[in-house]
Amino acid sequence: MRKLYWSILIAGTLAAGSQADGNVTVLGERLFKEYCWGCHHQTAEAFGPSFKNIANKRNKGEIVAQIIDPANTSGRLGYKRSSMPAFDDLNATEVDLLADFILSFKDKR
């Protein structure tokens, strides 16, 4: 009986985690379509670098900084100029979700 209890508990926890990850991805993708799609693509270069390219070069802190204050971070990240606007209307949770969505395109090693 005890093994059954632990099996159910573990399965429930894993299922909840998977659903939470799925919700994060859905919300991140929604933000991507609303704010980023005009200049970025998930895997192909567009006006701006692809999310795959960004995810493979940057850590989460760098991505968040570039979203919040591109004018001050673009030079430190190696860009000659910044044409990316600052997204002042995104709250901290939305920026975090967007950064996680971008990082989901990182190559699996």
Backbone as XML, in Angstrom:
<?xml version="1.0"?>
<chain id="A" units="angstrom">
  <residue number="1" name="MET">
    <atom name="N" x="0.819" y="-1.191" z="0.000"/>
    <atom name="CA" x="0.000" y="0.000" z="0.000"/>
    <atom name="C" x="0.866" y="1.259" z="0.000"/>
  </residue>
  <residue number="2" name="ARG">
    <atom name="N" x="1.941" y="1.212" z="0.760"/>
    <atom name="CA" x="2.830" y="2.371" z="0.849"/>
    <atom name="C" x="3.478" y="2.673" z="-0.507"/>
  </residue>
  <residue number="3" name="LYS">
    <atom name="N" x="3.866" y="1.628" z="-1.257"/>
    <atom name="CA" x="4.464" y="1.831" z="-2.581"/>
    <atom name="C" x="3.460" y="2.477" z="-3.530"/>
  </residue>
  <residue number="4" name="LEU">
    <atom name="N" x="2.212" y="2.050" z="-3.444"/>
    <atom name="CA" x="1.181" y="2.621" z="-4.286"/>
    <atom name="C" x="1.006" y="4.108" z="-3.986"/>
  </residue>
  <residue number="5" name="TYR">
    <atom name="N" x="0.989" y="4.466" z="-2.709"/>
    <atom name="CA" x="0.859" y="5.867" z="-2.296"/>
    <atom name="C" x="1.982" y="6.708" z="-2.893"/>
  </residue>
  <residue number="6" name="TRP">
    <atom name="N" x="3.228" y="6.249" z="-2.762"/>
    <atom name="CA" x="4.369" y="7.008" z="-3.273"/>
    <atom name="C" x="4.356" y="7.077" z="-4.795"/>
  </residue>
  <residue number="7" name="SER">
    <atom name="N" x="3.929" y="6.002" z="-5.440"/>
    <atom name="CA" x="3.850" y="6.006" z="-6.902"/>
    <atom name="C" x="2.843" y="7.043" z="-7.395"/>
  </residue>
  <residue number="8" name="ILE">
    <atom name="N" x="1.684" y="7.101" z="-6.731"/>
    <atom name="CA" x="0.652" y="8.079" z="-7.100"/>
    <atom name="C" x="1.143" y="9.496" z="-6.824"/>
  </residue>
  <residue number="9" name="LEU">
    <atom name="N" x="1.793" y="9.693" z="-5.692"/>
    <atom name="CA" x="2.304" y="11.016" z="-5.335"/>
    <atom name="C" x="3.348" y="11.497" z="-6.337"/>
  </residue>
  <residue number="10" name="ILE">
    <atom name="N" x="4.275" y="10.629" z="-6.696"/>
    <atom name="CA" x="5.329" y="10.990" z="-7.656"/>
    <atom name="C" x="4.732" y="11.254" z="-9.037"/>
  </residue>
  <residue number="11" name="ALA">
    <atom name="N" x="3.815" y="10.409" z="-9.477"/>
    <atom name="CA" x="3.192" y="10.595" z="-10.793"/>
    <atom name="C" x="2.426" y="11.911" z="-10.845"/>
  </residue>
  <residue number="12" name="GLY">
    <atom name="N" x="1.719" y="12.235" z="-9.784"/>
    <atom name="CA" x="0.972" y="13.493" z="-9.729"/>
    <atom name="C" x="1.885" y="14.698" z="-9.774"/>
  </residue>
  <residue number="13" name="THR">
    <atom name="N" x="2.991" y="14.614" z="-9.058"/>
    <atom name="CA" x="3.953" y="15.718" z="-9.047"/>
    <atom name="C" x="4.570" y="15.919" z="-10.424"/>
  </residue>
  <residue number="14" name="LEU">
    <atom name="N" x="4.934" y="14.821" z="-11.092"/>
    <atom name="CA" x="5.511" y="14.927" z="-12.436"/>
    <atom name="C" x="4.502" y="15.488" z="-13.423"/>
  </residue>
  <residue number="15" name="ALA">
    <atom name="N" x="3.266" y="15.059" z="-13.327"/>
    <atom name="CA" x="2.227" y="15.562" z="-14.237"/>
    <atom name="C" x="1.993" y="17.049" z="-14.009"/>
  </residue>
  <residue number="16" name="ALA">
    <atom name="N" x="1.963" y="17.469" z="-12.763"/>
    <atom name="CA" x="1.765" y="18.895" z="-12.461"/>
    <atom name="C" x="2.921" y="19.717" z="-12.996"/>
  </residue>
  <residue number="17" name="GLY">
    <atom name="N" x="4.140" y="19.211" z="-12.861"/>
    <atom name="CA" x="5.305" y="19.922" z="-13.381"/>
    <atom name="C" x="5.263" y="20.046" z="-14.889"/>
  </residue>
  <residue number="18" name="SER">
    <atom name="N" x="4.849" y="18.994" z="-15.575"/>
    <atom name="CA" x="4.755" y="19.032" z="-17.025"/>
    <atom name="C" x="3.712" y="20.030" z="-17.483"/>
  </residue>
  <residue number="19" name="GLN">
    <atom name="N" x="2.588" y="20.067" z="-16.789"/>
    <atom name="CA" x="1.545" y="21.015" z="-17.154"/>
    <atom name="C" x="2.009" y="22.438" z="-16.906"/>
  </residue>
  <residue number="20" name="ALA">
    <atom name="N" x="2.704" y="22.668" z="-15.796"/>
    <atom name="CA" x="3.215" y="24.007" z="-15.504"/>
    <atom name="C" x="4.208" y="24.436" z="-16.572"/>
  </residue>
  <residue number="21" name="ASP">
    <atom name="N" x="5.106" y="23.536" z="-16.989"/>
    <atom name="CA" x="6.058" y="23.862" z="-18.048"/>
    <atom name="C" x="5.336" y="24.186" z="-19.347"/>
  </residue>
  <residue number="22" name="GLY">
    <atom name="N" x="4.278" y="23.444" z="-19.643"/>
    <atom name="CA" x="3.502" y="23.698" z="-20.844"/>
    <atom name="C" x="2.839" y="25.066" z="-20.806"/>
  </residue>
  <residue number="23" name="ASN">
    <atom name="N" x="2.307" y="25.440" z="-19.644"/>
    <atom name="CA" x="1.685" y="26.754" z="-19.498"/>
    <atom name="C" x="2.702" y="27.862" z="-19.679"/>
  </residue>
  <residue number="24" name="VAL">
    <atom name="N" x="3.901" y="27.676" z="-19.131"/>
    <atom name="CA" x="4.966" y="28.664" z="-19.290"/>
    <atom name="C" x="5.301" y="28.829" z="-20.766"/>
  </residue>
  <residue number="25" name="THR">
    <atom name="N" x="5.394" y="27.726" z="-21.485"/>
    <atom name="CA" x="5.703" y="27.773" z="-22.910"/>
    <atom name="C" x="4.599" y="28.494" z="-23.682"/>
  </residue>
  <residue number="26" name="VAL">
    <atom name="N" x="3.354" y="28.197" z="-23.368"/>
    <atom name="CA" x="2.226" y="28.833" z="-24.052"/>
    <atom name="C" x="2.229" y="30.333" z="-23.788"/>
  </residue>
  <residue number="27" name="LEU">
    <atom name="N" x="2.423" y="30.731" z="-22.545"/>
    <atom name="CA" x="2.449" y="32.156" z="-22.218"/>
    <atom name="C" x="3.650" y="32.845" z="-22.857"/>
  </residue>
  <residue number="28" name="GLY">
    <atom name="N" x="4.810" y="32.199" z="-22.832"/>
    <atom name="CA" x="5.999" y="32.761" z="-23.470"/>
    <atom name="C" x="5.812" y="32.918" z="-24.966"/>
  </residue>
  <residue number="29" name="GLU">
    <atom name="N" x="5.189" y="31.924" z="-25.598"/>
    <atom name="CA" x="4.945" y="32.009" z="-27.035"/>
    <atom name="C" x="3.950" y="33.126" z="-27.350"/>
  </residue>
  <residue number="30" name="ARG">
    <atom name="N" x="2.957" y="33.307" z="-26.513"/>
    <atom name="CA" x="1.986" y="34.385" z="-26.709"/>
    <atom name="C" x="2.692" y="35.746" z="-26.642"/>
  </residue>
  <residue number="31" name="LEU">
    <atom name="N" x="3.589" y="35.907" z="-25.672"/>
    <atom name="CA" x="4.353" y="37.164" z="-25.565"/>
    <atom name="C" x="5.262" y="37.352" z="-26.770"/>
  </residue>
  <residue number="32" name="PHE">
    <atom name="N" x="5.891" y="36.267" z="-27.221"/>
    <atom name="CA" x="6.736" y="36.317" z="-28.413"/>
    <atom name="C" x="5.940" y="36.840" z="-29.607"/>
  </residue>
  <residue number="33" name="LYS">
    <atom name="N" x="4.753" y="36.288" z="-29.810"/>
    <atom name="CA" x="3.937" y="36.698" z="-30.960"/>
    <atom name="C" x="3.487" y="38.145" z="-30.847"/>
  </residue>
  <residue number="34" name="GLU">
    <atom name="N" x="3.264" y="38.595" z="-29.629"/>
    <atom name="CA" x="2.797" y="39.965" z="-29.440"/>
    <atom name="C" x="3.923" y="40.994" z="-29.548"/>
  </residue>
  <residue number="35" name="TYR">
    <atom name="N" x="5.112" y="40.664" z="-29.029"/>
    <atom name="CA" x="6.178" y="41.665" z="-28.915"/>
    <atom name="C" x="7.380" y="41.436" z="-29.832"/>
  </residue>
  <residue number="36" name="CYS">
    <atom name="N" x="7.655" y="40.215" z="-30.216"/>
    <atom name="CA" x="8.950" y="39.911" z="-30.855"/>
    <atom name="C" x="8.865" y="39.499" z="-32.317"/>
  </residue>
  <residue number="37" name="TRP">
    <atom name="N" x="7.742" y="38.975" z="-32.713"/>
    <atom name="CA" x="7.614" y="38.334" z="-34.013"/>
    <atom name="C" x="7.927" y="39.256" z="-35.179"/>
  </residue>
  <residue number="38" name="GLY">
    <atom name="N" x="7.768" y="40.544" z="-35.028"/>
    <atom name="CA" x="8.055" y="41.462" z="-36.118"/>
    <atom name="C" x="9.522" y="41.487" z="-36.518"/>
  </residue>
  <residue number="39" name="CYS">
    <atom name="N" x="10.410" y="41.162" z="-35.579"/>
    <atom name="CA" x="11.855" y="41.239" z="-35.842"/>
    <atom name="C" x="12.598" y="39.918" z="-35.641"/>
  </residue>
  <residue number="40" name="HIS">
    <atom name="N" x="12.039" y="39.014" z="-34.877"/>
    <atom name="CA" x="12.725" y="37.764" z="-34.548"/>
    <atom name="C" x="11.898" y="36.565" z="-34.984"/>
  </residue>
  <residue number="41" name="HIS">
    <atom name="N" x="12.588" y="35.479" z="-35.284"/>
    <atom name="CA" x="11.974" y="34.195" z="-35.578"/>
    <atom name="C" x="12.557" y="33.202" z="-34.588"/>
  </residue>
  <residue number="42" name="GLN">
    <atom name="N" x="11.877" y="32.122" z="-34.371"/>
    <atom name="CA" x="12.378" y="31.155" z="-33.400"/>
    <atom name="C" x="13.708" y="30.530" z="-33.822"/>
  </residue>
  <residue number="43" name="THR">
    <atom name="N" x="13.833" y="30.106" z="-35.072"/>
    <atom name="CA" x="15.037" y="29.370" z="-35.479"/>
    <atom name="C" x="15.762" y="29.964" z="-36.682"/>
  </residue>
  <residue number="44" name="ALA">
    <atom name="N" x="15.160" y="30.915" z="-37.383"/>
    <atom name="CA" x="15.792" y="31.497" z="-38.574"/>
    <atom name="C" x="16.124" y="32.966" z="-38.312"/>
  </residue>
  <residue number="45" name="GLU">
    <atom name="N" x="17.181" y="33.423" z="-38.951"/>
    <atom name="CA" x="17.550" y="34.832" z="-38.833"/>
    <atom name="C" x="16.508" y="35.675" z="-39.557"/>
  </residue>
  <residue number="46" name="ALA">
    <atom name="N" x="16.121" y="36.768" z="-38.963"/>
    <atom name="CA" x="15.182" y="37.714" z="-39.560"/>
    <atom name="C" x="15.832" y="39.092" z="-39.451"/>
  </residue>
  <residue number="47" name="PHE">
    <atom name="N" x="15.080" y="40.123" z="-39.156"/>
    <atom name="CA" x="15.667" y="41.435" z="-38.926"/>
    <atom name="C" x="16.609" y="41.365" z="-37.719"/>
  </residue>
  <residue number="48" name="GLY">
    <atom name="N" x="16.178" y="40.677" z="-36.687"/>
    <atom name="CA" x="17.005" y="40.433" z="-35.503"/>
    <atom name="C" x="17.444" y="38.979" z="-35.477"/>
  </residue>
  <residue number="49" name="PRO">
    <atom name="N" x="18.353" y="38.637" z="-34.572"/>
    <atom name="CA" x="18.820" y="37.254" z="-34.494"/>
    <atom name="C" x="17.706" y="36.306" z="-34.065"/>
  </residue>
  <residue number="50" name="SER">
    <atom name="N" x="17.840" y="35.052" z="-34.457"/>
    <atom name="CA" x="16.844" y="34.046" z="-34.075"/>
    <atom name="C" x="16.930" y="33.765" z="-32.579"/>
  </residue>
  <residue number="51" name="PHE">
    <atom name="N" x="15.832" y="33.267" z="-32.019"/>
    <atom name="CA" x="15.839" y="32.889" z="-30.606"/>
    <atom name="C" x="16.834" y="31.758" z="-30.370"/>
  </residue>
  <residue number="52" name="LYS">
    <atom name="N" x="16.985" y="30.873" z="-31.339"/>
    <atom name="CA" x="17.962" y="29.783" z="-31.209"/>
    <atom name="C" x="19.368" y="30.362" z="-31.075"/>
  </residue>
  <residue number="53" name="ASN">
    <atom name="N" x="19.696" y="31.338" z="-31.913"/>
    <atom name="CA" x="20.999" y="31.994" z="-31.869"/>
    <atom name="C" x="21.196" y="32.698" z="-30.520"/>
  </residue>
  <residue number="54" name="ILE">
    <atom name="N" x="20.185" y="33.436" z="-30.086"/>
    <atom name="CA" x="20.275" y="34.149" z="-28.814"/>
    <atom name="C" x="20.457" y="33.167" z="-27.662"/>
  </residue>
  <residue number="55" name="ALA">
    <atom name="N" x="19.647" y="32.120" z="-27.641"/>
    <atom name="CA" x="19.686" y="31.146" z="-26.547"/>
    <atom name="C" x="21.030" y="30.446" z="-26.448"/>
  </residue>
  <residue number="56" name="ASN">
    <atom name="N" x="21.684" y="30.237" z="-27.582"/>
    <atom name="CA" x="22.978" y="29.556" z="-27.573"/>
    <atom name="C" x="24.138" y="30.477" z="-27.210"/>
  </residue>
  <residue number="57" name="LYS">
    <atom name="N" x="23.920" y="31.795" z="-27.226"/>
    <atom name="CA" x="24.984" y="32.746" z="-26.914"/>
    <atom name="C" x="24.816" y="33.447" z="-25.572"/>
  </residue>
  <residue number="58" name="ARG">
    <atom name="N" x="23.607" y="33.532" z="-25.058"/>
    <atom name="CA" x="23.307" y="34.383" z="-23.905"/>
    <atom name="C" x="22.760" y="33.581" z="-22.729"/>
  </residue>
  <residue number="59" name="ASN">
    <atom name="N" x="23.009" y="34.102" z="-21.529"/>
    <atom name="CA" x="22.372" y="33.515" z="-20.350"/>
    <atom name="C" x="21.081" y="34.289" z="-20.077"/>
  </residue>
  <residue number="60" name="LYS">
    <atom name="N" x="20.323" y="33.827" z="-19.121"/>
    <atom name="CA" x="19.023" y="34.441" z="-18.851"/>
    <atom name="C" x="19.164" y="35.905" z="-18.433"/>
  </residue>
  <residue number="61" name="GLY">
    <atom name="N" x="20.153" y="36.225" z="-17.626"/>
    <atom name="CA" x="20.346" y="37.602" z="-17.189"/>
    <atom name="C" x="20.605" y="38.542" z="-18.354"/>
  </residue>
  <residue number="62" name="GLU">
    <atom name="N" x="21.406" y="38.098" z="-19.305"/>
    <atom name="CA" x="21.692" y="38.922" z="-20.481"/>
    <atom name="C" x="20.444" y="39.119" z="-21.338"/>
  </residue>
  <residue number="63" name="ILE">
    <atom name="N" x="19.648" y="38.071" z="-21.459"/>
    <atom name="CA" x="18.418" y="38.164" z="-22.246"/>
    <atom name="C" x="17.442" y="39.134" z="-21.584"/>
  </residue>
  <residue number="64" name="VAL">
    <atom name="N" x="17.273" y="38.997" z="-20.281"/>
    <atom name="CA" x="16.376" y="39.894" z="-19.544"/>
    <atom name="C" x="16.848" y="41.337" z="-19.679"/>
  </residue>
  <residue number="65" name="ALA">
    <atom name="N" x="18.132" y="41.571" z="-19.511"/>
    <atom name="CA" x="18.675" y="42.934" z="-19.620"/>
    <atom name="C" x="18.423" y="43.513" z="-21.004"/>
  </residue>
  <residue number="66" name="GLN">
    <atom name="N" x="18.587" y="42.711" z="-22.034"/>
    <atom name="CA" x="18.376" y="43.191" z="-23.402"/>
    <atom name="C" x="16.908" y="43.520" z="-23.649"/>
  </residue>
  <residue number="67" name="ILE">
    <atom name="N" x="16.002" y="42.766" z="-23.053"/>
    <atom name="CA" x="14.572" y="43.046" z="-23.210"/>
    <atom name="C" x="14.214" y="44.346" z="-22.486"/>
  </residue>
  <residue number="68" name="ILE">
    <atom name="N" x="14.735" y="44.514" z="-21.285"/>
    <atom name="CA" x="14.367" y="45.661" z="-20.450"/>
    <atom name="C" x="15.053" y="46.951" z="-20.897"/>
  </residue>
  <residue number="69" name="ASP">
    <atom name="N" x="16.338" y="46.874" z="-21.216"/>
    <atom name="CA" x="17.107" y="48.093" z="-21.502"/>
    <atom name="C" x="18.101" y="47.863" z="-22.641"/>
  </residue>
  <residue number="70" name="PRO">
    <atom name="N" x="17.602" y="47.656" z="-23.852"/>
    <atom name="CA" x="18.504" y="47.339" z="-24.965"/>
    <atom name="C" x="19.503" y="48.446" z="-25.301"/>
  </residue>
  <residue number="71" name="ALA">
    <atom name="N" x="19.152" y="49.679" z="-25.068"/>
    <atom name="CA" x="20.064" y="50.784" z="-25.387"/>
    <atom name="C" x="21.345" y="50.696" z="-24.572"/>
  </residue>
  <residue number="72" name="ASN">
    <atom name="N" x="21.245" y="50.265" z="-23.333"/>
    <atom name="CA" x="22.427" y="50.189" z="-22.469"/>
    <atom name="C" x="23.116" y="48.838" z="-22.470"/>
  </residue>
  <residue number="73" name="THR">
    <atom name="N" x="22.457" y="47.804" z="-22.933"/>
    <atom name="CA" x="23.090" y="46.480" z="-22.895"/>
    <atom name="C" x="23.601" y="46.013" z="-24.249"/>
  </residue>
  <residue number="74" name="SER">
    <atom name="N" x="23.100" y="46.582" z="-25.327"/>
    <atom name="CA" x="23.479" y="46.079" z="-26.653"/>
    <atom name="C" x="24.982" y="46.157" z="-26.909"/>
  </residue>
  <residue number="75" name="GLY">
    <atom name="N" x="25.624" y="47.243" z="-26.514"/>
    <atom name="CA" x="27.073" y="47.371" z="-26.708"/>
    <atom name="C" x="27.854" y="46.338" z="-25.915"/>
  </residue>
  <residue number="76" name="ARG">
    <atom name="N" x="27.426" y="46.087" z="-24.684"/>
    <atom name="CA" x="28.106" y="45.084" z="-23.852"/>
    <atom name="C" x="27.917" y="43.674" z="-24.389"/>
  </residue>
  <residue number="77" name="LEU">
    <atom name="N" x="26.848" y="43.476" z="-25.171"/>
    <atom name="CA" x="26.594" y="42.161" z="-25.748"/>
    <atom name="C" x="27.223" y="42.000" z="-27.131"/>
  </residue>
  <residue number="78" name="GLY">
    <atom name="N" x="27.934" y="43.035" z="-27.591"/>
    <atom name="CA" x="28.665" y="42.926" z="-28.842"/>
    <atom name="C" x="27.952" y="43.471" z="-30.063"/>
  </residue>
  <residue number="79" name="TYR">
    <atom name="N" x="26.809" y="44.122" z="-29.878"/>
    <atom name="CA" x="26.105" y="44.709" z="-31.012"/>
    <atom name="C" x="26.647" y="46.102" z="-31.280"/>
  </residue>
  <residue number="80" name="LYS">
    <atom name="N" x="26.781" y="46.468" z="-32.556"/>
    <atom name="CA" x="27.278" y="47.791" z="-32.925"/>
    <atom name="C" x="26.237" y="48.870" z="-32.637"/>
  </residue>
  <residue number="81" name="ARG">
    <atom name="N" x="24.977" y="48.526" z="-32.779"/>
    <atom name="CA" x="23.899" y="49.466" z="-32.496"/>
    <atom name="C" x="22.686" y="48.662" z="-32.043"/>
  </residue>
  <residue number="82" name="SER">
    <atom name="N" x="21.733" y="49.364" z="-31.484"/>
    <atom name="CA" x="20.514" y="48.701" z="-31.042"/>
    <atom name="C" x="19.313" y="49.341" z="-31.711"/>
  </residue>
  <residue number="83" name="SER">
    <atom name="N" x="18.585" y="48.542" z="-32.446"/>
    <atom name="CA" x="17.328" y="49.022" z="-33.003"/>
    <atom name="C" x="16.150" y="48.397" z="-32.255"/>
  </residue>
  <residue number="84" name="MET">
    <atom name="N" x="16.471" y="47.632" z="-31.220"/>
    <atom name="CA" x="15.427" y="46.993" z="-30.420"/>
    <atom name="C" x="14.836" y="47.997" z="-29.438"/>
  </residue>
  <residue number="85" name="PRO">
    <atom name="N" x="13.517" y="48.072" z="-29.402"/>
    <atom name="CA" x="12.899" y="48.985" z="-28.431"/>
    <atom name="C" x="12.898" y="48.366" z="-27.033"/>
  </residue>
  <residue number="86" name="ALA">
    <atom name="N" x="12.823" y="49.208" z="-26.028"/>
    <atom name="CA" x="12.640" y="48.725" z="-24.656"/>
    <atom name="C" x="11.160" y="48.407" z="-24.474"/>
  </residue>
  <residue number="87" name="PHE">
    <atom name="N" x="10.873" y="47.330" z="-23.811"/>
    <atom name="CA" x="9.489" y="46.935" z="-23.589"/>
    <atom name="C" x="9.086" y="47.274" z="-22.162"/>
  </residue>
  <residue number="88" name="ASP">
    <atom name="N" x="8.812" y="48.547" z="-21.955"/>
    <atom name="CA" x="8.470" y="49.053" z="-20.627"/>
    <atom name="C" x="7.129" y="48.547" z="-20.122"/>
  </residue>
  <residue number="89" name="ASP">
    <atom name="N" x="6.270" y="48.103" z="-21.022"/>
    <atom name="CA" x="4.945" y="47.656" z="-20.603"/>
    <atom name="C" x="4.914" y="46.196" z="-20.163"/>
  </residue>
  <residue number="90" name="LEU">
    <atom name="N" x="6.031" y="45.484" z="-20.262"/>
    <atom name="CA" x="6.099" y="44.117" z="-19.757"/>
    <atom name="C" x="6.443" y="44.144" z="-18.272"/>
  </residue>
  <residue number="91" name="ASN">
    <atom name="N" x="5.727" y="43.356" z="-17.483"/>
    <atom name="CA" x="6.076" y="43.271" z="-16.063"/>
    <atom name="C" x="7.160" y="42.214" z="-15.870"/>
  </residue>
  <residue number="92" name="ALA">
    <atom name="N" x="7.669" y="42.093" z="-14.670"/>
    <atom name="CA" x="8.797" y="41.189" z="-14.389"/>
    <atom name="C" x="8.448" y="39.737" z="-14.715"/>
  </residue>
  <residue number="93" name="THR">
    <atom name="N" x="7.232" y="39.318" z="-14.421"/>
    <atom name="CA" x="6.819" y="37.942" z="-14.716"/>
    <atom name="C" x="6.804" y="37.700" z="-16.216"/>
  </residue>
  <residue number="94" name="GLU">
    <atom name="N" x="6.299" y="38.653" z="-16.979"/>
    <atom name="CA" x="6.251" y="38.501" z="-18.425"/>
    <atom name="C" x="7.648" y="38.466" z="-19.031"/>
  </residue>
  <residue number="95" name="VAL">
    <atom name="N" x="8.549" y="39.289" z="-18.542"/>
    <atom name="CA" x="9.933" y="39.284" z="-19.022"/>
    <atom name="C" x="10.569" y="37.932" z="-18.715"/>
  </residue>
  <residue number="96" name="ASP">
    <atom name="N" x="10.313" y="37.404" z="-17.537"/>
    <atom name="CA" x="10.846" y="36.101" z="-17.139"/>
    <atom name="C" x="10.302" y="34.991" z="-18.039"/>
  </residue>
  <residue number="97" name="LEU">
    <atom name="N" x="9.006" y="35.014" z="-18.321"/>
    <atom name="CA" x="8.396" y="34.021" z="-19.209"/>
    <atom name="C" x="8.972" y="34.112" z="-20.617"/>
  </residue>
  <residue number="98" name="LEU">
    <atom name="N" x="9.159" y="35.323" z="-21.093"/>
    <atom name="CA" x="9.715" y="35.521" z="-22.428"/>
    <atom name="C" x="11.156" y="35.027" z="-22.494"/>
  </residue>
  <residue number="99" name="ALA">
    <atom name="N" x="11.944" y="35.328" z="-21.480"/>
    <atom name="CA" x="13.331" y="34.848" z="-21.434"/>
    <atom name="C" x="13.374" y="33.320" z="-21.402"/>
  </residue>
  <residue number="100" name="ASP">
    <atom name="N" x="12.499" y="32.703" z="-20.625"/>
    <atom name="CA" x="12.448" y="31.233" z="-20.579"/>
    <atom name="C" x="12.046" y="30.655" z="-21.930"/>
  </residue>
  <residue number="101" name="PHE">
    <atom name="N" x="11.111" y="31.321" z="-22.626"/>
    <atom name="CA" x="10.704" y="30.858" z="-23.946"/>
    <atom name="C" x="11.880" y="30.940" z="-24.919"/>
  </residue>
  <residue number="102" name="ILE">
    <atom name="N" x="12.605" y="32.031" z="-24.881"/>
    <atom name="CA" x="13.785" y="32.177" z="-25.743"/>
    <atom name="C" x="14.792" y="31.074" z="-25.438"/>
  </residue>
  <residue number="103" name="LEU">
    <atom name="N" x="15.050" y="30.839" z="-24.164"/>
    <atom name="CA" x="16.027" y="29.812" z="-23.770"/>
    <atom name="C" x="15.578" y="28.397" z="-24.125"/>
  </residue>
  <residue number="104" name="SER">
    <atom name="N" x="14.289" y="28.198" z="-24.369"/>
    <atom name="CA" x="13.813" y="26.860" z="-24.745"/>
    <atom name="C" x="14.325" y="26.451" z="-26.129"/>
  </residue>
  <residue number="105" name="PHE">
    <atom name="N" x="14.874" y="27.384" z="-26.883"/>
    <atom name="CA" x="15.421" y="27.078" z="-28.207"/>
    <atom name="C" x="16.917" y="26.734" z="-28.171"/>
  </residue>
  <residue number="106" name="LYS">
    <atom name="N" x="17.489" y="26.734" z="-26.990"/>
    <atom name="CA" x="18.913" y="26.399" z="-26.837"/>
    <atom name="C" x="19.143" y="24.950" z="-27.259"/>
  </residue>
  <residue number="107" name="ASP">
    <atom name="N" x="20.233" y="24.736" z="-28.001"/>
    <atom name="CA" x="20.592" y="23.399" z="-28.416"/>
    <atom name="C" x="20.782" y="22.509" z="-27.194"/>
  </residue>
  <residue number="108" name="LYS">
    <atom name="N" x="20.262" y="21.300" z="-27.271"/>
    <atom name="CA" x="20.426" y="20.320" z="-26.188"/>
    <atom name="C" x="21.791" y="19.670" z="-26.361"/>
  </residue>
  <residue number="109" name="ARG">
    <atom name="N" x="22.598" y="19.696" z="-25.320"/>
    <atom name="CA" x="23.953" y="19.120" z="-25.430"/>
    <atom name="C" x="24.072" y="17.864" z="-24.633"/>
  </residue>
</chain>
